Amino acid sequence: MKKQTRGMTLVSNEILPLLQGTWFSIMILSAIKICL
């Protein structure tokens, strides 16, 4: 069980920055579209 939870935290730690990065880039792109 401990190994499973540790693996899940590792996976989420790697996925969360990716999700934040894509969300951040989407926000920037939409902001640029609004400005244009």
C-alpha positions, 0 to 999 in steps of 0.5 A: 500500500505504501509503495502504491501511494508513493507511486501515485504521488510521484505520478501526480507530481509529474502530471500536475506541472504539465497540467499547470503548464498547458493551462498557463499557455492556454490562458496566455493564448486566449489573452493574446487573442483578446488583445488582437 
